[in-house]
Amino acid sequence: MSVDTAGKKSSIATILTAAYEDGAGSVTPPIVQTSLFTFEDYDAFEDRATGRTNQPIYTRVQNPTVSAFENMMAKIETGEAAVAFASGMAAISSSILAFIKSGDRLAAVENVYPDSFRFLEHILKPMGVGVTYHSVGAFENDPDLLDGVTMAYLESPNSMMFETVDVAKVAAHARRHNCMTLIDNSWATPIFQRPLELGIDIVIHSASKYISGHSDTVAGVVISNQQTITQIREHSLTLLGGKLAPFEAFLLLRGLRTLNIRMMAHQASANIFIERLEKTENIVKINSPKAGSVPGLTGRAGLFSVELDPKIDVRSLCNHLRIFKLGVSWGGFESLVVPTKITLAQAGEKNSLQEFNVSANLLRLSIGLEDVEDLWADFASALSQSIV
Ligand SMILES: *Cc1c(COP(=O)(O)O)cnc(C)c1O
């Protein structure tokens, strides 16, 4: 698992743990808690304003601590540049709005993250953008699906159902139709999938999940080539203003130091869990892509869903859990469950998850960093006490 940085191959683990270099010997970056940066004289100010120099001018657009996080993300996703946002949703909406205008068409994969779905439905559609949803199979097998489409919006695996798409195949179809491709890579992280290497144009992350890893920050980040990132930074970051705070960038960099070993630990525990779930009564189906299930996916993250037999009372199961907590989000150190019945009730509207194939007795599990034997004992015990 190595990426090319400045012409020399370095493994991701080594990039993630490289000391910050500011010339003063500090291995971590300073938190540059300022709103603005001043200039020595008129000429320096004018040079910056006209783009002859590139030092930070105002923290809404650029800040050194935030840049340190962006640079690390660009390296590990093998992109030329990155731009950070105050949330995953700010990253998603700002990336789309930087390139989509009224009259354009956007094709999204089914079962995208529910708030991404709502953004497409409640903000993009009323702007006059044509939004359509297609199955993973249609994206892969219909080479003309993207004919006349401005942007293909992917999430692989997608939310709740964890269906994967052959990313390189869709990227190749899109290229033939001059269609821009964007993928939400929050689940796999660059440890398990690097979509830019598979031909995708824009990678986004909810950095609130595995990138942070500590359930203490809400953030987002976008990685692409320099031109695309400049467009997003100057257009939608500057004008919509969803910037990341320097302190949160510091927390994210701190989280990134252990991304590689955390993902390996999540994977090891998820593998054990799934092996056992496959042999457990009243588990009807497990939705969990594993390493190699599509080209380019090299590992299994700790987030998956299981369909329970109708004999299992999901309310009782949830109430019997002791280590697993009930809550949204995922990707942190703590294990969590979400019964889909609750997220659908929260949605209070038709969304893609309801229209398509989510069963009422579906439970999403996020396997954290606890001892896997303790976790399994907790789950197995709650399950056995919940048969009606
Ligand atoms: C959480 C999540 C988002 C949204 O990210 P926020 O940081 O909560 O705004 C987007 N995509 C996926 C897959 C997510 O799980």
The ligand as an ORCA input file, in Angstrom:
! r2SCAN-3c Opt
* xyz 0 1
  C     -21.846     11.353      7.976
  C     -21.797     11.207      6.502
  C     -21.835     12.322      5.669
  C     -22.046     13.717      6.190
  O     -20.967     14.161      6.908
  P     -21.063     15.262      8.115
  O     -19.657     15.428      8.509
  O     -21.946     14.671      9.155
  O     -21.671     16.491      7.513
  C     -21.680     12.125      4.310
  N     -21.541     10.887      3.800
  C     -21.536      9.791      4.570
  C     -21.369      8.462      3.934
  C     -21.672      9.909      5.947
  O     -21.716      8.820      6.712
*
